[in-house]
Amino acid sequence: MNFIHHSAKLFLILPVACILIGFSVTPSNAAENGLSLEQRVTRIEALQQPGAPPVNTGDNAWVLVSSALVLMMTAPGLILFYGGLVRSKNVLATMMHSLILMALVSALWMVFGYSLAFAPGNGFVGDPRTYFMLRDVGGAPNADYAGTVPQQSFMLFQMMFAIITPALISGAVAERIKFKAYVLFVLLWVTVVYFPLCHMVWGKGGYFNWALGGRVPVLDFAGGTVVHISSGVSALVCALVLGKRTGYPVEPMLPHNVVLSLIGAGLLWVGWFGFNAGSALNAGTLATSAFAATHFSAAAAALSWAAVEWFHKGRPSVLGAASGMVAGLATITPASGFVTVPAAFCIGLTAGVVCYLAVTKLKAKFSYDDSLDVFGVHAVGSITGMLMLGFLANTLVNPAIATTFQANGVTVSLAGGKSQFIHQIEAVVFTVAFAGIASFIILKLVDKVVGLRVDVEDEDAGLDLTQHGERAYTD
């Protein structure tokens, strides 16, 4: 009876609380109920700040579609790709690692994440109070970031990046981490690592921002440092701290359903067009160029990975070709808005070979158990892309890199060459050190609070059953 009584009180309190929150963050006018659609549109347009640039509906449509494509990369893309690669007793737990972040990171982004990443602040982090609970993030564009789309659209697009980045890390800890430890780790990691790094590279005044007053002009179009190197290095640290799965590498731990993984890989390829081409933040020629670079890099990497595997093992695997494709996408991500199609194809060819060697040779040499090869594909791939970009950045593709950055009042071109290569190295080294050290500290803290690993019996039974009380397959 007490349970029923408390439940009834809860159902009465929650709607009232939601209504109060709604009144506190949005304007309300009972008279609006009688307004026509045209009158309501007029009222919304009137909310734009005086002098704000008009919204370009084509650009806004592309940014919103790209936001949906990036979210699709997490679910169902990454969910299926990772879910098919683990053993059947762990498929739901692995899928849950990505699924839960769509809710968890969205909540953090709303409360303070967007503000930490994109509000004015210092060179390392934005002021969390500026856009707290997305205050003042509405229909008026923010000219610093995307002057032709509502700031709310820009916020949504960037949120999808914040969701998928920690989801990538889950591939390294699959089949042995406690769910509550994973949740706590992600809460701390996105706050301490992702949001500040996002501000440093893309935020106004960020230390590595080449276009908005940064100190070191680093070119990273869609997340080589912010997304792939940070998550890949953190994934390696997670794998080392957690230790190997029980029985690894003696016992075979084959993917339980490669078909699922191939479907997921295909969805990742399609979604990546939103990831990279959407980062142009308009529907112009730069988006087209980034779209083309993304596609041809993925194609080249799939070919080179398959060719090297064919030469090395005597036959090309289907999963290898798919892994090469993902490697090509991760590698071109930082360069997609700065290089020509032939350069992108060369980046992809290099990615397929380098990432294959990282996944097979490097992993075997150091004997770490990165379950789904997050480090070998994402970190090694994007490091390769960041460094090659230092020599291949082309002002014909993105003229802004020739005229925007200033040092001591003098305009400096960021076209490919020795100087820009050094800047790229600086960003890579910083990201590796920052993400690696922070992840190690967070993992040790989480281990002390809730413990990181399930026990041997639970691992043997499978995380689907022991962490979630479910089975993917009942036959």
Order of alpha helices (4+ residues) and beta strands (2+ residues): alpha-alpha-alpha-alpha-alpha-alpha-alpha-alpha-alpha-alpha-alpha-alpha-alpha-alpha-alpha-alpha-alpha-beta-beta-alpha-alpha-alpha
